[in-house]
């Protein structure tokens, strides 16, 4: 069993709130979190509907998804997560004020983040569709297995979107 203390989630522990899952998954050496991630010391803003996974003894998250209210919160998210974001991770952020149909990648340092529009559908359901996962199968899984399936779908995801700077993306909002 892998503890949060042996992963990148440990450094974020104080920011991990409202967990529906926080601990090991069914994949050996993987821990995960599902809930909200605070961006500041205050209760808001937060990355809501957050789903994250990390491998034991790894300094960064291997997978992260969630929802931000506005694109202007993206740098705050990057600051809050710090070294937990890495170039080899897969990060999918749904943003409330990104125009419908827009999809792009934004570099936060060496890390590329997928930025997608949020259409009042759950991040979880959006990811199932995005990674072409079997919804019927997913319904039978417990929370840990659902996170495993999403993390594996993200790891296999190789599509690229236009790469924009944060400033270019902000100008599109």
Number of C-alpha atoms within 10 A of each C-alpha: 13 18 17 23 14 18 24 25 29 16 18 16 14 11 21 21 18 14 15 12 18 23 18 21 22 15 14 11 17 25 30 29 28 25 18 22 29 21 22 14 11 9 12 11 18 24 25 21 19 23 28 25 28 27 23 21 15 15 18 23 24 25 26 24 26 25 23 22 17 15 20 16 16 21 13 16 18 17 15 18 20 13 13 22 26 19 15 14 19 24 24 21 22 26 22 18 18 22 14 11 9 14 18 19 22 21 14 17 10 10 17 21 23 20 23 21 20 22 15 8 8 13 21 17 11 15 18 17 12 13 17 11 15 11 11 8 9 16 10 10 13 12 19 22 15 19 25 21 19 25 25 14 19 21 16 11 13 9 5 10 13 11 16 14 14 16 10 11 19 14 8 10 13
